[in-house]
């Protein structure tokens, strides 16, 4: 499945649960995840979407580790069947 379709399913799923799924762009800091997910009750996470079977690039892996060291949850979503699972996990963090 294409990245755009997985990302669209994520955005719709987050919105349906009362959250925001903001496109995250940092012009001076490459490799950051695609989406900043903000859920009710102060839950948040970063999500990088990829086409089915694709994985993070080396720079994206480094950024993921940097964010995780700071205490943030970071997900790589490359399977449409995992969208609900990731949303559930973000809500329970």
Phi, psi and omega in degrees: 000144181288150180305317183300322181289321177295316179298318179298318179295321177298311181301313180297319180294318178294315180299319182295342179257013175085015181255180176241140178235084188277136173293127184250120179230131178231094187305328183259009183219086184292155174088005179285155180299157182294321191231142171252117184258124179241120184244161176306156180068026174074018179278138178210158178197164173254142179227127172257124178260144180222157173295156181309128178085349180276155181234173180292144173285167183303315180296321178295323176297318179296316179297319178302312180296320178300314180294321179293323176299326178282355177101006180269148173277135179226129182239145169250116185251109182230024181210120183300333180288346180265356184302308182297321179299316180294316179299316179300318181293319178299318180294334184264357182293000000 
